[in-house]
Amino acid sequence: MITTCRLNDIDPKAWLADVFARIADLPASRLHELLPLEWNLLRQADKAANQQAA
């Protein structure tokens, strides 16, 4: 997973910290959201939404 992060220009430490913070509260049906590529897409969408709201 760390290598996947690095290959896709995702900070492995940021990804891992976020996964550890969110995994306990996430239902099993949504665990795919924590995979590095999916996580990155969701993070980019959140940033875009925050920029539009500002």
C-alpha positions as YAML, in Angstrom:
chain: A
units: angstrom
residues:
- id: 1
  name: MET
  ca: [0.00, 0.00, 0.00]
- id: 2
  name: ILE
  ca: [2.87, 2.36, 0.79]
- id: 3
  name: THR
  ca: [4.38, 1.66, -2.62]
- id: 4
  name: THR
  ca: [1.01, 2.31, -4.27]
- id: 5
  name: CYS
  ca: [0.93, 5.69, -2.54]
- id: 6
  name: ARG
  ca: [4.42, 6.56, -3.69]
- id: 7
  name: LEU
  ca: [3.76, 5.48, -7.28]
- id: 8
  name: ASN
  ca: [0.69, 7.74, -7.38]
- id: 9
  name: ASP
  ca: [2.21, 10.83, -5.72]
- id: 10
  name: ILE
  ca: [0.27, 10.33, -2.49]
- id: 11
  name: ASP
  ca: [2.01, 11.11, 0.78]
- id: 12
  name: PRO
  ca: [2.09, 7.68, 2.51]
- id: 13
  name: LYS
  ca: [2.25, 9.21, 5.99]
- id: 14
  name: ALA
  ca: [-0.81, 11.41, 5.38]
- id: 15
  name: TRP
  ca: [-2.71, 8.50, 3.85]
- id: 16
  name: LEU
  ca: [-1.86, 6.12, 6.69]
- id: 17
  name: ALA
  ca: [-2.68, 8.68, 9.39]
- id: 18
  name: ASP
  ca: [-6.07, 9.36, 7.79]
- id: 19
  name: VAL
  ca: [-6.81, 5.64, 7.38]
- id: 20
  name: PHE
  ca: [-6.01, 4.96, 11.05]
- id: 21
  name: ALA
  ca: [-8.22, 7.88, 12.10]
- id: 22
  name: ARG
  ca: [-11.21, 6.81, 9.97]
- id: 23
  name: ILE
  ca: [-11.14, 3.01, 9.78]
- id: 24
  name: ALA
  ca: [-12.89, 2.31, 13.09]
- id: 25
  name: ASP
  ca: [-15.94, 4.39, 12.17]
- id: 26
  name: LEU
  ca: [-16.24, 3.31, 8.55]
- id: 27
  name: PRO
  ca: [-18.70, 0.51, 7.68]
- id: 28
  name: ALA
  ca: [-17.21, -2.53, 5.96]
- id: 29
  name: SER
  ca: [-19.14, -1.68, 2.80]
- id: 30
  name: ARG
  ca: [-17.13, 1.54, 2.44]
- id: 31
  name: LEU
  ca: [-13.62, 0.25, 3.24]
- id: 32
  name: HIS
  ca: [-12.71, 0.55, -0.45]
- id: 33
  name: GLU
  ca: [-12.70, 4.34, 0.10]
- id: 34
  name: LEU
  ca: [-9.52, 3.94, 2.14]
- id: 35
  name: LEU
  ca: [-7.51, 2.43, -0.72]
- id: 36
  name: PRO
  ca: [-4.87, 4.94, -1.81]
- id: 37
  name: LEU
  ca: [-6.28, 5.77, -5.25]
- id: 38
  name: GLU
  ca: [-9.88, 6.04, -4.04]
- id: 39
  name: TRP
  ca: [-8.75, 8.03, -1.01]
- id: 40
  name: ASN
  ca: [-6.89, 10.46, -3.24]
- id: 41
  name: LEU
  ca: [-9.92, 11.00, -5.48]
- id: 42
  name: LEU
  ca: [-12.16, 11.68, -2.49]
- id: 43
  name: ARG
  ca: [-9.59, 14.04, -1.00]
- id: 44
  name: GLN
  ca: [-9.34, 15.99, -4.27]
- id: 45
  name: ALA
  ca: [-13.14, 16.23, -4.45]
- id: 46
  name: ASP
  ca: [-13.25, 17.56, -0.88]
- id: 47
  name: LYS
  ca: [-10.63, 20.20, -1.68]
- id: 48
  name: ALA
  ca: [-12.57, 21.31, -4.76]
- id: 49
  name: ALA
  ca: [-15.80, 21.54, -2.77]
- id: 50
  name: ASN
  ca: [-14.10, 23.59, -0.06]
- id: 51
  name: GLN
  ca: [-12.65, 25.98, -2.64]
- id: 52
  name: GLN
  ca: [-16.06, 26.53, -4.22]
- id: 53
  name: ALA
  ca: [-17.66, 27.16, -0.83]
- id: 54
  name: ALA
  ca: [-15.09, 29.83, 0.04]
...
